[in-house]
Amino acid sequence: MDHPSADTAPGRAPVDGSTDLLAIAEALHAVAGRASETGSRPPLDELVHATLEQLAAASTVSVTVLRAGRFSTAASTDDQSRRADALQYEIGSGPCVDAILDDNVYVTEDVACDERWSLWGKRVSTELGLRSVLAYRLTLLDDSGAVAALNVYSDRLDAFDDRAVGAGLVLATHGSLLVTAQLARDKAANLLKAMESNREIGVAMGILMHRHKLDREQAFAVLRVASQDSNRKLAEVASEVADTGILEIRRWPSAAGGEPRTR
């Protein structure tokens, strides 16, 4: 089937022949360079905006991540792609969801008439004005158990020809590295946060053990009850105790000796 040619939008590289591959390579090189700069956009935000710039027919772009059985949009160029993604998560089917689950690349000519995702296609066409989609599963190089997809939406019918699909594959390959790096960065940040929280809890327990002659189990029980009473996270309560040496609690748990009491 012949595909209509797409005029190159301002600021975008044409998607034809070797010129587009050179432009994509230069764009991805710039993305990698900016990713390490302080104050720059997050790497996945850089990826979706680079994809939007390099694929002339694209209207909006996003990255979907499946982690612990839950789909979420990790980056998007605007709310339009976020809403298109959210409809897929709500329905439980769609090109980006199925690209992840089936480990495949999906291209649609007219989402409103695509029988694979008839409910989603009709809604996204009517509600958001999107007509074509290009979705790639991203191959992640870590052991997090997460899976991701690069989603490219267009408000044009039959927007993505073979060259666009090829160019998108290059972007998706680079995107796999960026998503892997982002997940590794998030994991490291979470581990650091957990270590800091554990340190604060340990300090707070030590203060309570010394001041109130408690053992470890009793000191932790006191912090847990204080957290429940104040409807705050245990780490937040522990940090306050570590900073001030004071714990305000309405009732003293029986695990700390005797009947519950105010202290």
C-alpha positions in Angstrom: 0.0 0.0 0.0 1.4 3.4 -0.9 2.0 5.8 1.9 1.3 9.5 1.6 4.4 11.7 1.8 4.7 13.8 4.9 6.0 17.4 4.8 8.9 18.0 7.1 7.7 20.1 10.1 9.8 23.1 11.2 12.8 22.0 13.2 12.5 18.3 12.2 14.7 16.2 10.0 13.3 14.6 6.9 12.7 10.9 7.2 14.2 9.7 3.9 17.4 7.8 3.0 20.8 8.3 4.7 20.0 11.9 5.6 17.5 10.9 8.2 19.9 8.4 9.8 22.6 10.9 10.1 20.2 13.4 11.6 19.0 10.8 14.1 22.5 9.8 15.0 23.4 13.4 15.7 20.2 13.9 17.7 20.9 10.8 19.8 24.4 11.9 20.4 23.1 15.2 21.6 20.6 13.5 23.9 23.4 11.3 25.4 25.5 14.4 26.0 22.7 16.4 27.7 21.7 13.4 29.9 24.8 14.0 32.0 24.4 17.8 32.3 23.2 19.2 35.6 19.8 20.8 35.2 19.0 19.1 31.9 15.7 17.3 31.3 15.6 13.7 32.4 16.9 11.2 29.8 13.5 9.8 28.9 12.1 13.3 28.4 15.0 13.9 26.0 14.2 10.7 24.2 10.5 11.4 23.6 11.3 15.0 22.4 14.0 13.8 20.1 11.6 11.2 18.7 9.0 13.8 18.1 11.6 16.0 16.3 13.0 13.2 14.1 9.8 11.5 13.0 8.0 14.2 10.8 4.6 12.5 11.1 4.6 12.2 14.9 2.2 14.4 16.9 3.0 13.2 20.4 5.3 10.6 21.9 5.6 8.7 25.2 7.4 5.8 27.0 5.4 3.2 28.8 6.9 1.1 31.6 5.5 -2.2 33.0 6.8 -2.8 36.5 5.4 -5.1 39.2 2.3 -5.8 37.0 1.5 -2.1 36.7 1.7 0.1 33.5 2.7 3.7 33.8 3.9 6.5 31.5 7.5 7.3 32.4 7.8 10.2 29.9 5.7 12.1 27.4 5.9 15.1 25.1 2.5 16.3 26.3 -0.8 15.3 28.0 -2.2 14.0 24.7 0.1 10.9 24.7 -0.4 10.4 28.4 -4.1 10.3 27.9 -3.8 7.9 25.0 -1.6 5.7 27.1 -4.0 5.9 30.1 -6.9 4.7 27.9 -4.8 1.6 27.0 -4.1 0.9 30.7 -7.8 1.3 31.5 -9.0 -1.0 28.7 -6.1 -3.4 29.2 -5.2 -3.5 25.5 -3.7 -1.3 22.8 -0.6 -1.1 20.6 1.9 0.0 23.4 0.5 -2.4 25.9 0.5 -5.3 23.4 4.0 -4.3 22.1 5.3 -4.9 25.7 3.3 -8.1 26.3 4.0 -9.6 22.8 7.5 -8.3 22.4 6.6 -6.9 19.0 6.4 -3.7 16.8 2.9 -2.5 16.0 1.9 -0.1 13.2 -1.6 1.1 12.5 -2.9 2.9 9.4 -6.2 4.0 11.0 -6.8 3.2 14.7 -10.5 3.8 14.4 -10.8 0.9 12.0 -8.1 -1.4 13.5 -9.9 -4.6 14.7 -7.0 -5.5 17.1 -7.9 -2.6 19.4 -11.3 -1.5 18.3 -12.6 -0.1 21.6 -9.3 1.8 22.3 -9.0 3.0 18.6 -12.5 4.4 18.5 -12.0 6.3 21.8 -8.6 7.6 21.1 -9.7 8.8 17.6 -12.9 10.5 18.9 -11.6 11.9 22.2 -8.0 12.8 21.2 -8.0 13.1 17.4 -5.2 10.5 17.0 -5.3 8.3 13.9 -2.1 6.4 13.6 0.3 4.7 16.0 3.8 3.2 16.0 4.8 1.2 19.1 8.1 -0.6 19.9 9.0 -2.8 22.8 12.3 -1.6 24.3 14.9 -4.3 25.1 16.1 -3.5 28.6 19.6 -4.6 29.8 19.0 -5.0 33.5 17.5 -7.4 36.0 14.8 -5.1 37.3 12.0 -7.1 35.7 10.6 -4.0 34.1 9.6 -3.8 30.4 9.1 -0.7 28.3 7.7 0.6 25.0 8.2 3.7 22.9 4.9 5.0 21.6 4.6 7.4 18.7 1.1 8.8 17.9 0.0 10.8 14.9 -3.1 12.8 14.0 -2.7 11.7 10.4 -4.1 8.6 8.7 -1.5 6.1 7.5 1.3 8.3 8.9 4.2 5.9 9.3 5.8 4.4 6.2 8.6 1.8 6.1 11.3 4.5 6.5 9.6 6.0 9.5 9.3 2.5 11.0 13.1 2.0 10.4 14.0 5.4 11.8 11.8 4.7 14.9 13.6 1.4 15.4 16.9 3.3 15.7 15.3 5.6 18.2 13.8 2.7 20.1 17.2 0.9 20.2 18.8 3.9 21.8 15.8 4.4 24.0 16.4 0.9 25.4 19.7 2.1 26.7 18.3 5.3 28.2 15.4 3.4 29.9 17.9 0.9 31.3 20.1 3.7 32.6 17.1 5.5 34.1 15.9 2.4 35.9 19.4 1.8 37.3 19.5 5.4 38.4 16.1 5.1 40.1 17.1 1.9 41.8 20.3 3.4 43.1 18.4 6.5 44.4 15.9 4.2 46.1 18.6 2.1 47.7 20.3 5.3 49.0 17.0 6.6 50.3 16.4 3.3 52.1 19.9 3.3 53.6 19.4 6.9 54.9 16.0 6.0 56.3 17.4 2.9 58.0 20.2 5.0 59.5 17.7 7.5 60.9 15.6 4.7 62.4 18.7 3.2 64.0 19.7 6.5 65.5 16.2 7.1 66.8 16.0 3.6 68.3 19.4 4.2 70.0 18.1 7.4 71.6 14.9 5.7 72.9 16.9 2.7 74.2 19.2 4.9 76.1 16.7 7.4 77.4 13.9 5.0 78.3 15.9 1.8 79.0 14.3 -0.1 76.2 15.5 -3.0 74.1 15.6 -2.9 70.3 12.2 -4.5 69.8 10.6 -2.2 72.3 12.2 0.9 70.8 11.0 0.0 67.3 7.5 -0.7 68.6 7.5 2.8 70.1 8.5 4.4 66.8 5.8 2.3 65.0 3.1 3.4 67.3 4.2 7.0 67.1 4.0 6.7 63.3 0.5 5.3 63.4 -0.7 7.8 66.0 0.6 10.8 64.0 -0.3 9.3 60.6 3.3 9.9 59.4 5.9 7.6 57.8 8.1 5.8 60.3 11.2 7.2 58.7 9.8 10.8 59.2 9.2 10.2 62.9 12.6 8.6 63.3 14.3 11.6 61.6 12.5 14.0 64.0 13.7 12.0 67.0 17.2 11.8 65.7 17.2 15.6 65.2 15.5 16.7 68.5 16.0 13.7 70.8 12.3 14.0 71.6 9.3 11.8 70.8 5.8 13.0 71.2 3.4 10.1 71.5 -0.1 9.8 72.9 0.2 6.2 74.1 3.2 4.1 75.1 2.9 0.6 73.6 2.6 -2.3 76.0 5.7 -3.9 74.3 7.7 -1.1 75.9 6.7 -2.4 79.3 3.4 -2.4 81.2 0.1 -1.1 79.9 -0.2 1.5 77.2 0.3 4.9 78.6 1.0 8.5 77.5 4.6 9.7 77.6 
